Amino acid sequence: MHINSANFVISNTEVKKCPTDGLPEYAFIGRSNVGKSSLINMLTNRKGLAMTSAKPGKTMLINHFLINEEWYIVDLPGYGYAKRNQKGQQQIKTIIEDYILERTAMTNLFVLIDCRLSPQQIDLEFIEWLGENNIPFSIVFTKGDKLTKNKLDSNVEAFLNELKKQWEELPPYFITSSEKRMGRDEMLNYIEQINET
Ligand code: GDP
C-alpha cells in the first residue's frame, strides 16, 4: 500500500469524542517506550506524525491519524509505566479499556512487544485479557535491528511459546525495525488486505 496522505485528526481521552465517520481503525498499543511512535512514523513515512519522546509515559491521549482518507491509525496510551502514580495508572487503564471494548470501528489492535526482552508478565496478561474479550489483535515485535538474527529469532520464539500456552492458534505477528524500515510492507499489506475484505 502506498501512503498518499497521513494527517493528525484529533486527540482525546474519551471514546465518545472519537471520529464518527465509521472508517476502519488500526490501533497501536504497548508498554511505554516500546517504539510505538517510531513505528507509526515509519509506517506513514512522516517523521514527526506521532510524537517520539525521550520521556516515557507522557501521553494519556487517544490520537487519531487519518491515512489515505480511508482508514485511521489510532495511537493509544502506553501501559505499565511504573513511574506513574496509582491514580494515573488507573486513568490510563480506563481510557485504554473503554476504547478497546467499546470502539466498534476498531478493526485490529497491534500489540507491540520489545524484541529485546524476555516475555513480560504485563504483556502476556494484557494479551490474555484481549482473548477473553474477543478482541482482534496481532503482535508486532519492535526494535529488531538491536539484536543479532539468532537472538532475535530465539526471543520471538520464546514469546510465541508463551502464547501457545494460552492459545490454540497463534495470532498474526510481524517483526519490525523503525530504524531499518523492516516489516513495513508486511504490515501495510496486512492492513490493505483487511480493508479490502
Ligand atoms: P514510544 O514511547 O513507544 O512511542 O517509543 P518511541 O517511538 O518514542 O521510542 C522509544 C525509544 O526507542 C526512542 O529512543 C527511539 O529512538 C527508540 N526506538 C524506537 N524504535 C526503534 C527501532 O526500531 N530501532 C532502534 N534502534 N531504536 C528504536
Boltz pocket constraint, residues with backbone or C-beta under 6 A from the ligand:
constraints:
  - pocket:
      binder: B
      contacts: [[A, 30], [A, 31], [A, 32], [A, 33], [A, 34], [A, 35], [A, 36], [A, 37], [A, 38], [A, 39], [A, 51], [A, 52], [A, 53], [A, 54], [A, 56], [A, 57], [A, 78], [A, 142], [A, 143], [A, 144], [A, 145], [A, 146], [A, 176], [A, 177], [A, 178], [A, 179], [A, 180]]
      max_distance: 6.0
